[in-house]
Amino acid sequence: MKTSAKAHPPWRSGKEKGGVQGTLLYMKQHWQLYVIFLMPALILTIIFKYIPMGGILIAFENYNPIRGLLDSPWVGFAHFKRFLSSPDFMSYLANTLKLSIFGLLWGFPVPILLAFLLNRVARAGIKRKIQLVLYMPNFISVIVLCGIVRILLSVTGPLNMLLGTSADFMTMPEAFRSIYIASGIWQGAGWGSIMYTAALSNASAELKEAAIIDGANIFQQIKAVEWPAIKDVVVIQFIMSAGNIMSVGFEKAYALQTDLNMRSSEIIATYVYKKGLLDGDYGFSTAVGLFNTVINVILLVAVNKVVARMNEGKGL
Amino acid sequence: MTKKKFYRYSLQDKALLLTGYILLGLFVVAIIIPMIYVIVGSFMDPITLQNKGITFDFSKWTTTAYERVFSNPQIWIGFKNAVVYSVVFTVISVFVTLLAAYPMSRPDFKGRGFFNVIFVITMFFGGGLIPTYLLINNLGMKNTMWAIVLPGAFNVWNMIIARTYYQGIPSELREAADVDGANEMRFFFMILLPVCTPVIAVLALWQFVGMWNSYFDALIYLDDTAKQPLQVVLRAILIQNKPESGMISDMQSTAERAQLAELLKYATIIVSSLPLLVMYPFFQKYFDSGIMVGSVKG
């Protein structure tokens, strides 16, 4: 997330002085930038993002709403110990990791493939119509998506009619991950291809023309012109998704859960919700959530390092 | 471009292209079929639907399911709430985000690096569910619209997108405004924003769709059924199999009720998804303009 100012000539260069005095003078001259432009975002961020970070202390105490955050009895790492040593811990962690890693492996290449294919559709009118269809599922809500999935897979539903069976897929723990990942690709792959499509259309037309005149076949064109055009986007997308491995969407997992497929559908996010808000075990739930966040941050940093090393030092 | 006409694909390339088109076609079909199935299914008679599936025998089609869905007050309440929440959220969110992105886009802005760190940290680290929930509770926002509208109103990712877009605007605009003596506010509202319509449209659509389609915040913060947005109502019907009792109570047997409840899901899906699906093609022209790519490179 570096911010580069290179493309952008400095506006009021020459007027600025360095040092504290210069900064104060600048702030006085440009007070509107701070008070009017930045303030609303800053206030929202402090209240709704930073204050809850203070609430993480709950993870280390037996939180009592009446006694408040600072006067509740401290328990140290007891909640973490309880979670890490519980028999369910490994299963929830494994479910979370499997769901997102398999989701990433299956789901990540599809939008890239779609973008390459779309890029080969010569007629702009047809391309637009295809895109219209491809993007459509993105505008369907998670609830409706899961509703459609449940309809298609229901005991009397079309899939069973087609197969001539009467299986209840929604109750099978072994089917949950496939359902989750396949419906994710159905919904998100088209929309996910936008970035790559845009990057491909930014690829230099001249370069492509030169390649064509040189007699490059499609594979060579992809290798020499198209892949370099989207490589940076692919790398960053990959880091971002790999860094989000622990934050599998709660909303969809919860909506696809049934009492019987819990063995593979209970992930950390749904567990945090149930423990915290349904059972009221605030301290424990916060500890589990914090554990999840910390792993996530570590993963993000690690993936970024690895990718940067493979990609000539270019990471996030 | 005329040169393209002289280019001939080799046999190998033609085969490759054909495979590609077939793949793309299959994907399109795979997207459309479930939608068509639900649309057709929503016109079936409940018993036929359960026993034989969908038919294209139009004489057997009925609109019973739609009549029942439309006559259900809870769906209308959900619709109304969803519209209110989504509009309020979109307006606040886009406004705050566009405002904040402006100083963050200026290379001369003092404290830019500091504020950037402050904002970006929140993309990767947060207090989590319970601390946020307790905060909302303590602020007295539970069971009010603000609980779902305010916490996510400032979106760092969108700020980065807007910032990158501003940076692509030629700086001559700014210099001209400086010469005219326009202050920051005047420049921002009268000169900068009008040339940023594409990014504003994309961000607005995005936030609107996001709020319209989400259910988690409403699920945990809004207990009052009169305040619940559409998705929470849908959840009861589609996921929990609990249709509003008024929708099926006139049926005699449990079996009939179950069949009708199943049919109602089809119609509910169509009715609730139609507004966005009709609206989004009008925004399509903005999607491919590379707005998001800019943010990735930023």
Interface residues (C-beta under 8 A of the other chain):
Chain A: M1 T3 S4 A5 A7 H8 P9 P10 W11 R12 S13 E16 T23 Y26 M27 H30 Q32 L33 Y34 I36 F37 L38 P40 A41 L42 L44 T45 I47 F48 K49 Y50 I51 P52 M53 G54 G55 I56 I58 P65 L113 L114 F116 L117 L118 R120 V121 R128 I130 Q131 L132 V133 L134 Y135 M136 P137 N138 F139 I140 S141 V142 I143 V144 C146 G147 I148 R150 I151 L152 S154 T156 P158 M161 W186 A189 G190 I194 M195 T197 A198 A199 S201 N202 E209 I212 I213 N217 I218 F219 D232 V233 I236 Q237 G243 F250 E251 Y254 A255 V272 Y273 G276 L277 Y282 S285 T286 G289 L290 N292 T293 N296 V297 L300
Chain B: K3 K4 Y7 Y9 S10 Q12 D13 L16 L17 G20 Y21 L23 L24 F27 V28 A30 I31 I32 P34 M35 Y37 V38 G41 Q50 N51 G53 I54 F95 V96 T97 L99 A100 Y102 P103 M104 R106 P107 D108 F109 K110 G111 R112 G113 F115 N116 I118 F119 V120 T122 F124 F125 G126 G127 G128 L129 I130 P131 T132 Y133 L134 L135 L150 P151 G152 A153 F154 M159 I160 R163 Q167 G168 S171 R174 E175 D178 N183 E184 M185 F188 V209 W212 N213 S214 Y215 F216 I220 Q231 L234 R235 I237 L238 I239 E262 K265 Y266 T268 I269 S272 S273 L276 L277 Y280 P281 Q284 F287 D288 S289 G290 I291 M292 V293 V296 K297 G298
